Amino acid sequence: MEQRLTFRLDILSEQIDQQAAEMLRDAPINLSAYRFMTTLERLGECSIADIARFITMDRALASRTAVELERNGFVEFRKDPANRRKKLVALTGEGEAFLARIMPRFEARRARLRDHLGDDMFATLHACLDRLEDAVRD
């Protein structure tokens, strides 16, 4: 088995992405849009640049994703009252309702993974990921 950590994480990430894309197969959005929406749900109204930074998404891709989500009625653009040149993006009611319908799929996957690992190992995994994120930032 491959022992290089970053290689293994990359392979696992790709497998998880493929699984998530399959979970969205019948949805009108792709995985990038799903991540954009869930990040927006977490952060609240914010700029596209903020979302791109938070999920390390290319800003051009984040912008295209936001425009596509607006076409679907899931997000809306607003002017930033503090800076007229800056646009903010926010979930619409339709976007919130869509997430409420699709989230159980992802919550079920999270529960399966937690059940497979057990509560202690699942918590340890999250703690290890937090430390790895810190190490990469340093």
Short mmCIF file of the C-alpha atoms (twelve columns), coordinates in Angstrom:
data_MODEL
# 
_entry.id   MODEL 
# 
loop_
_atom_site.group_PDB 
_atom_site.id 
_atom_site.type_symbol 
_atom_site.label_atom_id 
_atom_site.label_alt_id 
_atom_site.label_comp_id 
_atom_site.label_asym_id 
_atom_site.label_seq_id 
_atom_site.Cartn_x 
_atom_site.Cartn_y 
_atom_site.Cartn_z 
_atom_site.pdbx_PDB_model_num 
ATOM 1   C CA . MET A 1   0.000   0.000  0.000   1 
ATOM 2   C CA . GLU A 2   1.127   3.512  -0.779  1 
ATOM 3   C CA . GLN A 3   2.600   5.203  2.293   1 
ATOM 4   C CA . ARG A 4   3.067   8.738  0.962   1 
ATOM 5   C CA . LEU A 5   0.496   10.726 2.909   1 
ATOM 6   C CA . THR A 6   -0.256  13.438 0.376   1 
ATOM 7   C CA . PHE A 7   -0.615  10.884 -2.403  1 
ATOM 8   C CA . ARG A 8   -3.068  8.845  -0.338  1 
ATOM 9   C CA . LEU A 9   -5.033  11.950 0.623   1 
ATOM 10  C CA . ASP A 10  -5.224  12.980 -3.031  1 
ATOM 11  C CA . ILE A 11  -6.534  9.557  -4.095  1 
ATOM 12  C CA . LEU A 12  -9.054  9.496  -1.247  1 
ATOM 13  C CA . SER A 13  -10.192 13.016 -2.102  1 
ATOM 14  C CA . GLU A 14  -10.771 12.014 -5.715  1 
ATOM 15  C CA . GLN A 15  -12.785 8.969  -4.649  1 
ATOM 16  C CA . ILE A 16  -14.880 11.076 -2.294  1 
ATOM 17  C CA . ASP A 17  -15.458 13.638 -5.059  1 
ATOM 18  C CA . GLN A 18  -16.586 10.911 -7.459  1 
ATOM 19  C CA . GLN A 19  -18.981 9.566  -4.855  1 
ATOM 20  C CA . ALA A 20  -20.369 13.045 -4.163  1 
ATOM 21  C CA . ALA A 21  -20.792 13.740 -7.876  1 
ATOM 22  C CA . GLU A 22  -22.788 10.526 -8.153  1 
ATOM 23  C CA . MET A 23  -24.964 11.667 -5.247  1 
ATOM 24  C CA . LEU A 24  -25.720 14.821 -7.264  1 
ATOM 25  C CA . ARG A 25  -26.328 13.011 -10.549 1 
ATOM 26  C CA . ASP A 26  -30.045 13.855 -10.606 1 
ATOM 27  C CA . ALA A 27  -29.543 17.399 -9.271  1 
ATOM 28  C CA . PRO A 28  -29.384 20.541 -11.436 1 
ATOM 29  C CA . ILE A 29  -25.937 21.423 -10.011 1 
ATOM 30  C CA . ASN A 30  -22.475 19.909 -9.967  1 
ATOM 31  C CA . LEU A 31  -20.157 19.291 -7.027  1 
ATOM 32  C CA . SER A 32  -18.451 22.692 -7.268  1 
ATOM 33  C CA . ALA A 33  -21.849 24.402 -7.101  1 
ATOM 34  C CA . TYR A 34  -22.882 22.231 -4.148  1 
ATOM 35  C CA . ARG A 35  -19.733 23.198 -2.261  1 
ATOM 36  C CA . PHE A 36  -20.281 26.842 -3.164  1 
ATOM 37  C CA . MET A 37  -23.853 26.699 -1.829  1 
ATOM 38  C CA . THR A 38  -22.984 24.896 1.404   1 
ATOM 39  C CA . THR A 39  -20.177 27.362 2.033   1 
ATOM 40  C CA . LEU A 40  -22.549 30.257 1.405   1 
ATOM 41  C CA . GLU A 41  -25.018 28.667 3.802   1 
ATOM 42  C CA . ARG A 42  -22.297 28.512 6.445   1 
ATOM 43  C CA . LEU A 43  -20.813 31.986 5.882   1 
ATOM 44  C CA . GLY A 44  -23.989 33.855 5.033   1 
ATOM 45  C CA . GLU A 45  -24.067 36.691 2.533   1 
ATOM 46  C CA . CYS A 46  -20.514 37.357 1.355   1 
ATOM 47  C CA . SER A 47  -18.401 38.055 -1.701  1 
ATOM 48  C CA . ILE A 48  -17.477 35.480 -4.292  1 
ATOM 49  C CA . ALA A 49  -13.834 36.092 -3.361  1 
ATOM 50  C CA . ASP A 50  -14.612 35.164 0.249   1 
ATOM 51  C CA . ILE A 51  -16.141 31.862 -0.852  1 
ATOM 52  C CA . ALA A 52  -13.276 31.149 -3.231  1 
ATOM 53  C CA . ARG A 53  -10.761 31.733 -0.430  1 
ATOM 54  C CA . PHE A 54  -12.701 29.639 2.068   1 
ATOM 55  C CA . ILE A 55  -12.904 26.560 -0.176  1 
ATOM 56  C CA . THR A 56  -9.704  27.249 -2.145  1 
ATOM 57  C CA . MET A 57  -11.623 27.485 -5.404  1 
ATOM 58  C CA . ASP A 58  -10.251 29.426 -8.342  1 
ATOM 59  C CA . ARG A 59  -11.965 32.840 -8.345  1 
ATOM 60  C CA . ALA A 60  -12.929 32.569 -12.000 1 
ATOM 61  C CA . LEU A 61  -14.568 29.188 -11.336 1 
ATOM 62  C CA . ALA A 62  -16.306 30.620 -8.268  1 
ATOM 63  C CA . SER A 63  -17.642 33.495 -10.366 1 
ATOM 64  C CA . ARG A 64  -18.913 31.177 -13.122 1 
ATOM 65  C CA . THR A 65  -20.459 28.926 -10.480 1 
ATOM 66  C CA . ALA A 66  -22.260 31.871 -8.873  1 
ATOM 67  C CA . VAL A 67  -23.653 33.016 -12.231 1 
ATOM 68  C CA . GLU A 68  -24.917 29.496 -12.978 1 
ATOM 69  C CA . LEU A 69  -26.500 29.234 -9.523  1 
ATOM 70  C CA . GLU A 70  -28.196 32.591 -10.092 1 
ATOM 71  C CA . ARG A 71  -29.632 31.270 -13.386 1 
ATOM 72  C CA . ASN A 72  -31.021 28.308 -11.438 1 
ATOM 73  C CA . GLY A 73  -32.565 30.673 -8.897  1 
ATOM 74  C CA . PHE A 74  -30.443 29.340 -6.017  1 
ATOM 75  C CA . VAL A 75  -28.455 32.518 -5.298  1 
ATOM 76  C CA . GLU A 76  -28.875 36.221 -5.842  1 
ATOM 77  C CA . PHE A 77  -26.425 39.072 -6.165  1 
ATOM 78  C CA . ARG A 78  -26.677 42.155 -3.988  1 
ATOM 79  C CA . LYS A 79  -24.710 45.374 -3.816  1 
ATOM 80  C CA . ASP A 80  -22.441 45.748 -0.833  1 
ATOM 81  C CA . PRO A 81  -23.702 48.797 1.065   1 
ATOM 82  C CA . ALA A 82  -20.161 49.461 2.312   1 
ATOM 83  C CA . ASN A 83  -18.575 49.285 -1.163  1 
ATOM 84  C CA . ARG A 84  -20.743 49.940 -4.229  1 
ATOM 85  C CA . ARG A 85  -18.267 48.285 -6.583  1 
ATOM 86  C CA . LYS A 86  -18.374 45.028 -4.629  1 
ATOM 87  C CA . LYS A 87  -21.094 42.430 -5.222  1 
ATOM 88  C CA . LEU A 88  -22.292 40.093 -2.540  1 
ATOM 89  C CA . VAL A 89  -23.960 36.760 -3.104  1 
ATOM 90  C CA . ALA A 90  -26.647 35.179 -0.931  1 
ATOM 91  C CA . LEU A 91  -28.772 32.051 -1.011  1 
ATOM 92  C CA . THR A 92  -32.348 32.542 -2.125  1 
ATOM 93  C CA . GLY A 93  -35.273 30.781 -0.479  1 
ATOM 94  C CA . GLU A 94  -35.222 28.369 -3.403  1 
ATOM 95  C CA . GLY A 95  -31.516 27.722 -2.794  1 
ATOM 96  C CA . GLU A 96  -32.123 27.053 0.890   1 
ATOM 97  C CA . ALA A 97  -34.986 24.684 0.038   1 
ATOM 98  C CA . PHE A 98  -32.802 22.838 -2.472  1 
ATOM 99  C CA . LEU A 99  -30.059 22.357 0.124   1 
ATOM 100 C CA . ALA A 100 -32.627 21.102 2.623   1 
ATOM 101 C CA . ARG A 101 -33.716 18.469 0.078   1 
ATOM 102 C CA . ILE A 102 -30.199 17.379 -0.951  1 
ATOM 103 C CA . MET A 103 -28.378 17.534 2.410   1 
ATOM 104 C CA . PRO A 104 -29.839 14.278 3.778   1 
ATOM 105 C CA . ARG A 105 -27.839 12.383 1.135   1 
ATOM 106 C CA . PHE A 106 -24.598 13.884 2.414   1 
ATOM 107 C CA . GLU A 107 -25.601 13.541 6.049   1 
ATOM 108 C CA . ALA A 108 -26.305 9.841  5.448   1 
ATOM 109 C CA . ARG A 109 -22.846 9.402  3.927   1 
ATOM 110 C CA . ARG A 110 -21.276 11.191 6.908   1 
ATOM 111 C CA . ALA A 111 -23.201 8.892  9.273   1 
ATOM 112 C CA . ARG A 112 -22.015 5.789  7.359   1 
ATOM 113 C CA . LEU A 113 -18.413 6.944  7.612   1 
ATOM 114 C CA . ARG A 114 -18.799 7.718  11.317  1 
ATOM 115 C CA . ASP A 115 -20.378 4.298  11.892  1 
ATOM 116 C CA . HIS A 116 -17.564 2.611  9.962   1 
ATOM 117 C CA . LEU A 117 -14.858 4.393  11.962  1 
ATOM 118 C CA . GLY A 118 -16.616 4.634  15.307  1 
ATOM 119 C CA . ASP A 119 -17.137 7.850  17.227  1 
ATOM 120 C CA . ASP A 120 -13.652 8.005  18.768  1 
ATOM 121 C CA . MET A 121 -11.773 7.379  15.523  1 
ATOM 122 C CA . PHE A 122 -14.081 9.767  13.651  1 
ATOM 123 C CA . ALA A 123 -13.288 12.512 16.193  1 
ATOM 124 C CA . THR A 124 -9.574  11.682 16.000  1 
ATOM 125 C CA . LEU A 125 -9.701  11.891 12.206  1 
ATOM 126 C CA . HIS A 126 -11.176 15.385 12.407  1 
ATOM 127 C CA . ALA A 127 -8.533  16.412 14.948  1 
ATOM 128 C CA . CYS A 128 -5.796  15.065 12.661  1 
ATOM 129 C CA . LEU A 129 -7.238  16.921 9.671   1 
ATOM 130 C CA . ASP A 130 -7.338  20.142 11.705  1 
ATOM 131 C CA . ARG A 131 -3.664  19.719 12.591  1 
ATOM 132 C CA . LEU A 132 -2.736  18.906 8.993   1 
ATOM 133 C CA . GLU A 133 -4.544  22.053 7.818   1 
ATOM 134 C CA . ASP A 134 -2.558  24.075 10.365  1 
ATOM 135 C CA . ALA A 135 0.704   22.453 9.247   1 
ATOM 136 C CA . VAL A 136 0.013   23.221 5.590   1 
ATOM 137 C CA . ARG A 137 -0.735  26.865 6.401   1 
ATOM 138 C CA . ASP A 138 2.550   27.293 8.299   1 
# 
